[in-house]
Amino acid sequence: MKKSFALLMALLVLFTVGCSKPDDGDTVTIGNSTPTPAQSSDNGVSLTLSQPVGSGMVAAGSVHSLGARTDGTVIAAGHNTAGQNVVATWANVVAIAAYGELSAAVTADGKVLLAGKNADAMSDALAWTDICAVAVGEGFILGLKADGTVAFAGDNAAGQGDVSGWSGIVQIAAAGSHSLGLKNDGTVVAAGDNAANQGNVSGWSNVVKIAAGKDVSVAVTSEGKALSTKDDLSAWADVKDIAAGDAITAAVTGAGAVLCMPENADASAISGAAAVAAGAEHIIVMKADGAVAGLGSDSDFQLSVTGWQLRPYMEDTYLLGFAPGATAARVKAILAAQTGSANIALKANGADMTDNDAVFTGVEVLKDGAAYGTLVILGDVNGDSIINAADAESISKFLSDSTTLEGAFACAAGIVKDADGKVSSSATTEALNNYNTGAAPLVQFRSAAAASLYAAKIAEYKTKNDDVVGWIQIEGTNIDYPIMFDDDPSDDSKPKGAWFYNYHTWDKKESDSGSVYAYYSQFAQNNAITAHNARVSGTMFHQLHHIQEYNLGSAKCAGRNCKDPVNQLTDVLPDLKTYKGRIFTVSIYGVEAKWEVFAMYEAPKGEPEDTLYYNIWFPGKNHWKSTPEEIQEWINKQISRSEVDLGVTPLPSETFLTIVTCGNEHEDSDANGRLYFFLHRVG
């Protein structure tokens, strides 16, 4: 399926720069109609409807964290208790929000996205239009419309939804059972539960930013002072951003320092901060360069944000991280906020671009009149600002030596070279395939900038064998291998498809131990991988049995013929009853993600042959699942057979990973006895 970002480009034309809100300058007017500018109040504060320009936003819930990247995609960390981390397929996002176990977002065309707890109860929000920001509390959501009014959906038991009379609103905030609105004259209105004084904001003035915690309301004034309905923040000065959670309030100063209440000694180690979000007991900080840091509780991986990159970044002289189809105005606004320079210019073929022009690979970026870098849109190999199958064809022709790709266009194709400088593959090919088939958004962040654990390993191994399609490493075990798939039907000397690696190592040497290999040739809704249960050597996927038996209470591996030298089981193995223990990080076909185990069992000797085909959705046996009902039945089946009750039930709309190896208690020839781990994507 071919896709184009022409529609996104048209929508982004509606975004203009030049709000008077005194923040880091990273704001735009948004919506299908332009709000009427407010008249200056007596105190001189006059605010316009504005929001971050997609230049990197952070949000935090009770046990999860979110980051919105400038390419419109969203990344998540932490516990996926209610599906709040199932955001990997979100695209064109310009604003995010989180509270408790809920995630929300606004897209470039003013629509709302939801994931997590009580999302169904707030489904009315999915029909909203002209939305430029959202805020979420316990079981409810607010939507700030382009005309300065506020929409509401969800629980209104405490009156938190009594916002229909609000007008001239330029910001919203929510938490617990209360709602806040910042008016264009710098005053604040509130609705909902006032039991802990979080609604006592009627006397506030000169306010330019607001935020809400479970039982507190906080704000920043035009003088950089911090206000709170709960804590004394009078010692804080030069505040530019503020956030509140269940048990913490945090702020960012003009100098890029992070302030916390109660104090956190680790905050002083963070410099260059630009934005902050607060969860129940943790905070997430975005730095000016787009890097992310976390402080506080990490009980559920919610601080696993090291390596996140939310704003554009450089590869040599190439500048990456912008959404395909973004306008020149949007790109300039992002770079102005990130670099601190208001003098950003874009040139195409030597001519200045107008604000409404869509950017593309090859655009030259100037900062303060000097060359800054060349813009690259990954996948836009032809430099026409549209990404489709033609770009994939250009890469294919280049790899077959029938055309050339140089400079920014080679960067857009992700050309990989071996140690001798010979082109070996394209790092963009898999991502383009996933995008053009609708399997995943085309993320404009890669390598270290994408918080990748395995990118360097995969790139190194692909220079030696282009059949490498991913990597799997499971903490506490010796499982640390490339994932293979042989996609060369022209070689008649070896079995076709994945089966070549059943008896060959990753470097194509014959071996009974084989390799880890994928069943399918591209990223799919259910991605199945397998490897031998090498009991004597204890290699390949044998230590999956160690995880199994450890979680069933065994002290050592009792597998038939097991000679594994470390078969005495220890507590370093993953404990599937904990969230951290259920998380495996696996990369396959260009998609590196965290996957959570939701079922695990060993099919015994004598299992029907059809079980394998059913479990991996093998299309050759008519087992591919295509309807929500079929997928839900499959999910329920695996959970019902699981040897450990993990309390996790994925949704049919999610993406899955099925890991298979031979069983432990049978002869090798009895191929129907197998150990299965079933996982769903959570980050």
C-alpha positions in Angstrom: 0.0 0.0 0.0 1.5 3.3 -1.1 1.3 6.2 1.3 1.9 9.9 0.9 2.3 12.7 3.4 0.8 15.2 1.1 -2.3 15.4 3.3 -0.1 16.0 6.3 1.7 18.8 4.4 -1.6 20.5 3.7 -2.6 20.2 7.3 0.7 21.6 8.6 0.2 24.7 6.4 -2.4 25.6 9.0 0.4 26.0 11.6 1.9 29.4 11.8 4.7 30.8 14.0 4.6 33.9 16.2 2.8 33.4 19.4 3.2 35.9 22.1 3.4 33.3 24.9 6.7 34.0 26.8 8.2 30.5 26.8 11.2 29.0 24.9 9.7 30.3 21.7 8.7 26.8 20.7 5.1 27.5 19.9 2.7 27.7 17.0 -0.9 28.6 16.4 -2.8 25.5 15.5 -6.2 24.4 14.2 -8.5 24.7 11.2 -9.3 28.3 12.2 -7.0 31.0 13.6 -8.1 32.1 17.1 -8.8 35.8 17.5 -5.8 37.4 19.3 -6.6 38.4 22.9 -6.8 42.0 24.0 -4.0 42.9 26.5 -5.2 42.9 30.1 -4.3 45.5 32.6 -1.3 43.5 33.7 0.0 43.4 30.1 -0.3 39.7 29.7 -1.9 38.7 26.4 -1.7 35.0 25.4 -2.7 33.2 22.2 -3.7 29.6 21.7 -0.4 27.8 21.4 1.4 24.5 22.0 4.8 22.9 21.5 5.5 22.6 17.8 6.1 18.9 18.0 9.7 19.7 18.9 9.8 17.0 21.5 7.3 16.7 24.3 7.2 14.4 27.4 4.4 13.1 29.5 4.2 10.8 32.5 1.6 8.6 34.1 1.7 6.6 37.3 4.1 3.9 36.0 4.8 4.9 32.4 6.5 7.7 30.4 5.9 9.0 26.9 7.9 11.0 24.4 6.6 12.7 21.2 9.2 13.0 18.5 9.4 15.7 15.9 8.6 13.2 13.2 5.1 12.7 14.7 5.8 9.3 16.3 5.6 8.4 20.0 7.8 6.3 22.2 6.9 4.8 25.6 8.6 3.3 28.6 7.4 1.7 31.8 4.6 -0.6 32.8 1.8 -1.4 30.3 -0.7 -2.3 32.9 -3.8 -1.2 30.9 -2.3 -0.9 27.4 -1.1 2.7 27.9 2.2 1.9 26.1 0.6 0.6 22.9 1.5 3.8 21.0 4.0 2.5 18.5 1.6 2.8 15.6 0.6 6.4 16.4 1.7 8.8 13.7 1.4 12.6 12.9 1.3 13.4 16.6 1.9 17.0 17.7 0.9 16.8 21.4 0.7 14.2 24.1 -0.7 13.8 27.7 -0.7 11.1 30.3 -2.2 10.4 33.7 -2.5 7.2 35.8 -2.7 4.4 33.2 -3.9 6.5 30.3 -2.1 8.0 27.3 -3.5 10.5 24.9 -2.4 12.4 21.9 -3.4 15.0 19.3 -2.6 14.6 15.6 -1.7 17.2 13.1 -5.3 17.2 11.8 -6.8 17.9 15.2 -7.9 14.4 16.1 -7.5 12.6 19.4 -5.8 9.2 20.1 -6.2 7.2 23.3 -4.6 4.1 24.8 -5.0 2.6 28.3 -7.3 2.5 31.2 -10.9 3.8 30.7 -10.1 4.6 27.0 -13.5 3.1 26.0 -15.3 5.4 28.5 -13.8 8.4 26.8 -14.4 7.2 23.2 -16.5 10.3 22.5 -13.2 12.2 22.3 -12.2 10.2 19.2 -14.9 12.1 17.2 -13.6 15.5 18.3 -12.3 17.9 15.7 -10.1 21.0 15.7 -8.3 19.9 18.9 -4.9 21.4 19.6 -4.2 20.0 23.0 -5.5 17.4 25.5 -5.3 16.9 29.2 -6.3 13.7 31.1 -7.3 13.0 34.7 -8.7 10.0 36.5 -11.2 8.6 34.0 -11.7 11.8 32.0 -10.2 13.9 29.2 -10.2 17.6 28.2 -9.7 18.8 24.6 -8.7 22.4 23.9 -10.4 23.5 20.7 -9.0 26.0 18.2 -11.7 28.5 19.1 -10.5 28.6 22.7 -13.4 26.4 24.1 -12.9 23.1 25.9 -14.5 19.7 25.1 -15.0 17.0 27.8 -15.5 13.3 27.9 -15.5 10.7 30.7 -16.3 10.7 34.4 -17.9 13.9 35.7 -18.7 12.8 39.2 -16.8 15.7 40.8 -17.9 18.3 38.3 -14.5 18.2 36.6 -16.4 18.3 33.3 -18.2 21.5 33.9 -16.2 23.4 31.3 -18.8 24.2 28.7 -18.9 27.8 29.7 -15.2 28.3 29.4 -13.9 30.6 26.6 -10.7 32.3 25.6 -8.7 29.3 26.9 -5.1 29.0 25.7 -3.9 26.0 27.9 -5.6 23.2 29.8 -4.4 20.9 32.6 -6.0 18.0 34.5 -5.3 15.4 37.2 -7.2 13.4 39.7 -10.7 14.9 39.6 -10.1 18.5 38.7 -9.6 20.5 35.5 -7.8 23.8 34.9 -7.9 26.3 32.1 -5.5 29.2 31.4 -7.3 32.2 29.9 -5.8 34.6 27.4 -5.6 37.3 30.0 -3.3 35.3 32.2 -6.0 34.2 34.8 -6.9 30.6 35.6 -10.3 28.9 35.9 -11.0 25.5 37.6 -13.6 22.8 37.8 -14.0 19.7 39.8 -12.8 18.4 43.2 -11.5 21.2 45.5 -11.1 19.1 48.6 -7.3 19.7 48.7 -7.4 23.3 47.5 -6.3 22.4 44.0 -9.1 24.6 42.6 -8.2 27.7 44.6 -6.7 29.5 41.7 -9.1 32.4 41.3 -6.6 34.9 42.6 -3.8 34.0 40.2 -2.8 36.5 37.5 0.0 37.0 35.1 0.1 33.2 34.5 1.7 31.9 31.4 1.8 28.1 32.1 -0.3 25.7 34.2 -0.1 22.1 35.3 -2.0 19.8 37.6 -1.2 17.0 40.0 -3.5 14.6 41.8 -4.2 17.1 44.6 -2.4 20.3 43.5 -2.5 23.0 40.9 0.7 24.8 39.8 1.6 27.6 37.5 4.3 29.9 36.2 3.9 33.7 36.0 5.3 36.0 33.3 8.0 37.0 35.8 9.2 33.4 36.1 7.6 32.8 39.6 6.1 29.4 40.5 2.7 29.2 42.1 1.2 26.2 43.9 -2.1 25.6 45.8 -0.2 23.2 48.1 3.5 23.9 48.4 5.6 27.0 49.1 7.6 27.5 45.8 8.5 31.1 46.5 12.2 30.3 46.4 12.0 29.2 42.8 12.9 31.8 40.2 13.3 32.2 36.5 10.9 29.2 35.9 10.1 28.4 32.3 8.2 25.1 32.6 6.4 23.3 35.4 4.8 20.0 36.1 3.0 18.2 39.0 2.4 14.6 39.8 0.9 12.6 42.7 3.8 13.2 45.0 6.2 15.6 43.2 6.3 19.0 41.6 9.1 19.8 39.2 10.2 22.8 37.1 12.8 23.9 34.5 14.6 27.3 34.8 15.8 29.6 32.1 19.3 28.3 32.7 18.2 24.7 32.0 18.3 23.5 35.6 15.7 21.2 37.1 14.0 22.0 40.4 12.0 19.5 42.5 9.6 19.5 45.5 10.5 17.5 47.5 14.1 18.0 46.6 15.9 15.3 44.5 19.7 15.3 44.8 20.1 13.8 41.3 18.3 16.8 39.7 21.5 18.9 39.8 23.2 16.5 37.4 20.7 17.4 34.6 21.7 20.4 32.5 20.2 22.0 29.4 16.6 21.1 30.4 13.8 22.5 28.3 10.6 20.7 29.4 9.4 18.5 32.2 6.6 16.1 33.0 5.7 14.5 36.3 4.1 11.2 37.1 3.1 9.6 40.3 6.6 9.4 41.8 8.9 10.1 38.8 9.7 13.0 36.4 10.8 13.0 32.8 12.9 15.9 31.5 13.5 16.8 27.8 16.8 18.6 27.2 17.1 21.4 24.6 18.9 19.0 22.2 16.1 16.5 22.4 17.7 14.0 24.8 15.7 12.7 27.7 16.4 12.0 31.3 14.4 10.7 34.2 14.4 11.0 38.0 12.5 9.3 40.9 10.9 5.8 41.0 11.9 3.3 38.4 9.8 0.4 39.8 8.4 -0.4 36.4 11.0 0.7 33.8 9.4 4.2 33.7 12.8 5.7 33.7 14.0 3.6 30.8 14.4 6.7 28.6 18.2 6.9 28.3 19.0 7.3 24.7 15.6 8.7 23.7 16.0 11.5 21.1 12.9 13.6 20.5 14.3 16.6 18.5 16.3 16.6 15.3 19.9 15.3 15.3 23.0 15.3 13.1 24.7 12.4 11.3 27.8 14.1 10.0 26.4 17.1 8.2 23.0 15.6 7.7 20.0 16.8 9.8 17.4 14.1 10.6 14.2 13.9 12.7 11.5 15.8 10.8 8.2 14.4 9.7 7.8 13.7 5.9 5.8 16.5 4.4 6.5 19.0 7.2 6.4 22.7 6.1 9.4 25.0 6.0 7.7 27.1 8.7 7.5 24.1 11.0 11.1 23.0 10.4 12.3 26.6 11.1 10.3 26.9 14.3 11.6 23.6 15.6 15.2 24.5 14.8 14.8 28.0 16.3 13.6 26.5 19.6 16.3 23.8 19.6 19.3 26.1 18.7 18.1 29.3 20.3 18.5 31.2 17.0 15.6 33.0 15.4 17.6 33.3 12.2 16.9 29.9 10.4 16.6 29.8 6.7 15.9 26.9 4.3 17.1 26.8 0.7 16.1 24.4 -2.1 18.3 24.4 -5.2 19.8 27.7 -4.0 16.4 29.5 -3.6 14.7 30.4 -0.3 11.8 28.2 0.6 8.5 29.8 1.5 6.8 28.9 4.8 4.2 26.7 3.2 6.6 24.7 1.1 7.1 21.0 2.1 10.6 20.1 3.0 12.4 17.1 1.4 15.8 15.4 1.3 18.5 17.8 0.1 17.1 21.0 1.5 20.0 23.2 2.8 19.6 24.6 6.3 21.3 27.9 7.3 21.6 29.2 10.9 22.6 32.9 11.4 23.5 33.0 7.7 26.0 30.1 7.8 25.6 26.5 6.6 24.1 24.4 9.4 23.3 21.1 7.6 21.5 19.3 4.9 18.0 18.0 5.7 17.3 14.3 5.2 13.9 12.6 5.3 14.6 8.9 5.8 12.9 7.1 2.9 12.6 10.2 0.7 15.3 8.8 -1.6 14.1 10.6 -4.6 13.9 14.0 -2.9 10.3 14.7 -3.9 8.9 14.9 -0.3 6.6 11.9 -1.0 7.5 8.5 0.3 6.2 5.4 -1.6 7.3 2.3 -3.4 9.3 4.4 -5.9 11.8 5.1 -3.2 12.2 1.5 -2.3 12.7 0.8 -6.0 15.5 3.4 -6.1 17.3 1.7 -3.3 16.9 -1.7 -5.0 18.4 -0.3 -8.3 21.2 1.3 -6.4 22.1 -2.0 -4.6 22.0 -3.7 -8.0 24.4 -1.1 -9.4 21.9 0.2 -12.0 21.8 3.7 -10.5 23.7 6.0 -8.1 22.8 7.5 -4.8 25.1 10.1 -3.2 25.3 12.5 -0.3 22.0 13.2 1.4 20.1 10.8 -0.8 22.5 7.9 0.2 21.8 9.0 3.8 18.1 8.9 3.2 18.5 5.3 1.8 20.5 4.3 4.9 23.3 2.9 2.8 25.5 0.5 4.8 29.2 -0.1 3.8 31.5 -2.9 5.0 35.1 -2.4 6.3 36.4 -2.1 2.7 33.9 0.6 1.8 31.8 -1.7 -0.3 28.1 -1.1 -0.2 26.4 -4.1 1.5 22.8 -3.1 2.2 20.3 -0.4 3.0 19.2 0.2 6.6 16.1 1.9 5.3 14.8 -0.9 3.1 13.0 -2.8 6.0 11.5 0.4 7.4 10.2 1.4 4.0 8.7 -2.0 3.5 7.0 -1.8 6.9 5.7 1.7 6.1 4.5 0.9 2.6 2.6 -2.2 3.8 1.1 -0.3 6.7 2.9 -2.4 9.3 4.6 0.6 11.1 5.2 4.3 10.8 8.4 5.4 9.2 10.4 6.6 12.1 12.9 9.4 11.3 15.2 8.5 14.3 17.7 5.7 14.0 20.9 4.3 15.5 21.8 5.8 18.9 19.4 8.6 18.4 16.5 6.0 18.5 17.7 4.5 21.8 18.7 1.4 20.0 20.3 -1.5 21.8 21.1 -3.5 18.8 21.6 -1.2 15.9 25.4 -1.4 16.0 25.4 -5.2 16.3 23.0 -5.6 13.5 24.9 -3.2 11.2 28.2 -5.0 12.0 26.8 -8.5 11.2 24.9 -7.3 8.1 28.2 -6.3 6.6 29.2 -9.9 6.7 25.8 -11.5 5.9 22.8 -9.5 4.7 20.4 -12.2 5.9 20.6 -10.7 9.4 17.1 -9.3 10.0 17.2 -8.6 13.7 18.6 -9.4 17.2 17.4 -11.0 20.4 19.0 -10.8 23.8 17.3 -12.0 27.0 18.7 -10.7 30.3 19.8 -13.4 32.7 20.5 -15.9 29.9 23.1 -16.6 27.3 20.6 -15.8 24.5 22.3 -13.1 22.6 22.0 -13.8 18.8 21.3 -12.3 15.4 18.0 -13.3 13.9 18.3 -14.7 10.4 16.1 -15.1 7.3 17.3 -16.4 3.9 15.5 -14.5 1.2 17.5 -15.7 -1.8 15.4 -18.1 -3.9 18.0 -18.0 -6.7 20.4 -20.4 -4.9 19.2 -23.9 -5.7 21.9 -25.5 -3.5 20.1 -24.8 -0.3 16.6 -25.0 1.2 14.4 -22.0 0.6 13.3 -19.3 3.0 14.0 -19.6 6.7 14.9 -23.3 6.7 18.5 -22.7 5.5 19.4 -21.4 9.0 17.8 -24.5 10.7 21.2 -26.2 10.1 23.5 -23.3 9.4 25.1 -20.7 11.6 24.7 -17.0 11.0 27.8 -17.0 8.8 26.4 -19.8 6.7 28.5 -22.6 8.1 26.8 -26.0 8.4 26.0 -26.8 12.0 23.4 -29.0 13.8 22.9 -26.1 16.3 21.7 -23.8 13.5 20.7 -20.1 14.1 17.9 -18.1 15.5 15.7 -17.4 12.5 12.4 -15.8 11.6 9.5 -17.7 10.0 8.4 -14.7 7.8 10.2 -12.4 5.4 8.8 -9.1 6.8 7.5 -7.5 9.9 4.0 -8.8 10.6 1.2 -8.6 13.3 2.5 -11.9 14.7 6.3 -12.2 14.3 7.5 -15.8 14.9 11.1 -16.7 15.6 12.7 -20.0 16.5 16.0 -21.8 17.3 17.1 -25.2 18.4 16.9 -26.4 22.0 20.7 -27.2 22.2 20.5 -29.2 25.5 24.1 -30.4 25.6 25.8 -27.1 24.8 23.2 -25.1 26.5 23.2 -22.7 23.6 20.7 -21.2 21.1 17.2 -21.3 22.8 17.9 -23.9 25.5 17.9 -21.4 28.3 14.3 -20.5 27.5 13.7 -23.8 29.4 15.7 -22.4 32.3 13.2 -19.4 32.4 10.3 -21.9 32.2 11.5 -24.1 35.0 12.7 -21.3 37.3 9.2 -19.8 37.1 7.7 -23.2 37.9 9.8 -23.4 41.0 12.5 -25.8 39.9 16.1 -25.4 41.2 17.9 -26.9 38.2 17.2 -27.7 34.6 15.8 -31.2 34.4 15.7 -31.4 30.6 16.4 -34.7 29.0 20.2 -35.0 28.1 20.7 -31.4 29.4 24.5 -30.9 29.9 24.2 -27.1 30.2 27.1 -26.2 32.6 24.8 -23.5 34.2 21.7 -25.7 34.6 21.6 -24.8 38.3 18.9 -22.2 38.2 19.5 -18.8 39.9 17.5 -15.7 40.6 19.3 -13.9 37.8 16.8 -15.5 35.4 13.7 -13.4 34.5 10.9 -13.6 37.0 7.8 -13.6 34.8 5.6 -12.6 37.8 7.3 -9.2 37.7 6.8 -6.7 34.9 10.6 -6.3 34.4 11.0 -10.0 34.2 8.3 -10.3 31.4 10.0 -7.7 29.2 12.3 -8.9 26.3 13.8 -6.4 23.9 13.9 -7.8 20.4 14.6 -6.2 17.1 13.2 -7.7 13.9 13.0 -6.3 10.4 14.0 -2.8 11.5 11.5 -2.6 14.5 13.3 -2.7 17.8 10.8 -2.9 20.6 10.1 -4.0 24.1 7.8 -7.1 24.2 5.9 -8.4 27.3 5.4 -12.1 27.9 1.6 -12.8 28.4 1.7 -16.7 28.1 4.3 -19.5 28.3 3.8 -23.2 28.1 5.4 -26.4 26.8 3.3 -28.4 24.4 3.9 -32.1 25.3 4.9 -35.1 23.3 2.1 -36.2 21.1 0.8 -32.6 20.5 -1.1 -32.3 17.2 1.1 -31.1 14.3 -1.4 -28.3 13.7 -0.5 -26.6 17.0 2.7 -25.0 15.6 0.9 -23.6 12.6 -1.9 -22.3 14.7 0.4 -20.6 17.2 2.6 -18.9 14.6 -0.4 -17.9 12.3 1.2 -19.9 9.5 -0.6 -18.8 6.3 0.4 -21.9 4.4 -1.9 -23.9 6.6 -4.7 -21.3 6.6 -3.9 -20.1 10.1 -3.3 -16.4 9.5 -5.5 -14.3 11.7 -7.3 -11.4 10.1 -10.3 -10.5 12.3 -10.4 -9.2 15.9 -12.5 -12.2 16.8 -9.9 -14.6 15.4 -7.1 -12.8 17.2 -8.9 -12.6 20.5 -9.7 -16.4 20.3 -5.9 -17.0 19.7 -5.0 -14.8 22.7 -7.5 -16.5 25.0 -6.2 -19.9 23.9 -2.6 -19.1 24.7 -3.5 -17.6 28.1 -5.7 -20.7 29.0 -2.7 -23.0 28.3 -0.1 -20.8 30.1 1.8 -22.6 32.8 2.1 -19.3 34.8 -0.8 -16.9 35.3 0.7 -13.6 34.3 -2.5 -11.5 34.5 -1.9 -10.0 31.1 -4.5 -9.9 28.3 -3.4 -8.1 25.1 -5.9 -6.5 22.7 -6.5 -7.9 19.2 -5.2 -4.7 17.6 -1.7 -5.2 19.1 1.4 -6.6 17.6 2.8 -10.0 18.8 6.0 -12.0 19.0 5.9 -15.8 19.2 9.2 -17.5 20.3 9.4 -21.2 19.7 12.0 -23.9 20.5 11.9 -27.7 20.9 10.5 -29.3 24.1 12.8 -30.7 26.8 11.2 -34.0 27.5 11.1 -35.8 24.2 13.3 -37.3 21.5 14.4 -34.8 18.8 12.4 -36.6 16.2 9.1 -35.8 18.1 8.9 -32.4 16.5 5.5 -31.6 17.9 6.6 -31.1 21.5 7.6 -27.4 21.7 8.1 -24.6 24.2 6.3 -21.4 23.4 6.6 -17.9 24.7 3.9 -15.4 23.6 4.6 -11.7 23.8 2.9 -8.4 22.8 4.6 -5.2 22.0 4.6 -2.6 24.8 7.2 -0.1 23.8 
